[in-house]
């Protein structure tokens, strides 16, 4: 099982349906929640990689690559969309009416996450991880 983050645990951020749904996706059996959300799905996609998943309320990215095989390694994951040299990821909703990528770009531009953080999209209507691409951000990136 991957490691959990450290820091001060905060609230779950509200009780709207979208907040509850997001929390259910972000915090599953791997990191203090229940069920099979993003951490379980990402671990299943990259079974030879050790990740640390942030617990609810911890600052920073949701995912950190901490060991074994990097998820970009083509010898183990030949169809991986994870970019080489990127060791963090953040789960964001990606669907009709979702502002996940816009929020990610804003957080990256504000320096909230390390520069080697990728956007990990999920479908908020089904709570399933989308299969790449895991977009990256540069200050001059105007697409998306």
N, C-alpha and C positions, 0 to 999 in steps of 0.2 A: 504494500500500500504506500502511496506517495506521502511525503511529509506535509504537514499543515503549516500555514504561515504563523507568524508571531506578531504581536502588537496588541492594541486595545480594541476589543470587540465593541462594535456599535450596534445600533438598532437595525432592523431590516428595512428601514426607509419608508414605511408607510403600509397601507393596507389596500391599495387599489389592486384591481385584478392583474394589471400588467406588472406591478411591483411584486406581487406574490408569485406570478408566473416566472418572472426573472429570477427571483430568489430560489425558486424550485429548480431552475436550470443551473444556476451558479453553484449552489450549495447542496450537493448530494451526499451519498454515503461515504465518499472519499474525504470530505472536509467539513463535517459537522451537520450535514442535513440528512435527508433520506432520499431513497429512490435512485434513479439512474439518469442524472442530468449531464451537464457538460463535462465535468471531470471524468466521469465513467466512460462517456463516449469518446473523449479524446484519448484516454488511456487504452481503450480498445482499438482505436485507430493506429496508435503507436505503442504496441505492447512491449517493445524492447527499449523504451525510453522511460526514464524516471522523471516525473514532474513533481513540483510542489504546487499545491492549489491553495490559494488564499482563503481564509475563513471569512465569514460574513463580518463586514465592518472594518476589515484590515485595509490600509491604504496601499496603493500600487496596483500592478497588473494582477490579473486573476491566476495566471499560469507562469511558472518558471521552470525551464529545463534545468535539471540538477544532475543528471548523470546517465550513464550507459550510452546508448546510441542516440545521436542527435536526430531529431525528426526530419531533417533535410537529407540524411545520408542515403544516396541512391542505391547503394549496395544492399541495404536492408529494406528501404521503403522506395522502390523504383518509381512509383507514381505520386510521390509526395509533392504537395504544393508549399510546404513550409520552407521559407528561404534560408539559405546557409547564413550562419553568423547571427541569427536572431534567436535569442534565448528567453524571450518573454512573450506572452500573449494575453489578450483581453477579450472575453466573451462579450459580444454585442448582438442585440436583435437585428435581424435583416429580413424585412418583409414589408408588405404594404402598410404605410403609415408609421414605420419605424424610423427612428432617427439615429440608429446605432453607429453608422459610419460617420455621420456628421459629428456626433458626440466624440467618437474616437479621434477624429482629426483635431477637434478642439482641445481635447485632453493632451494629445501629442504636442500640439503647438504651444500649449501652456507649460510643457515640461512635466506633466503629471506622471508620465511613465518613462522608463528608460528608452533611449533612441532605438534599441533593438527589440521593440515590441511589435507584434503583428496583431492585426484585427482578425478575430476568430468569429465568423458569423454563425448565428443559429436562427432557425425558423421559430418565431415565438408562438405560432399557432399550433405547432406540433411538438415543440421543445426538442427538436432534433438538430444536431450539429450539421451545418452545411459543409459539403465537400469543397474546400478551397474555392478560389484562391485565397490564401491568407495575405491580405493586402498589407503593405507597409506604408509608412508615411514619411514624406520629406516636406520641409517647409514650402517647397516650390511646387508640390503636387497639387494641381487644380482640378483634376478629374475626380469622379466619385461623388 
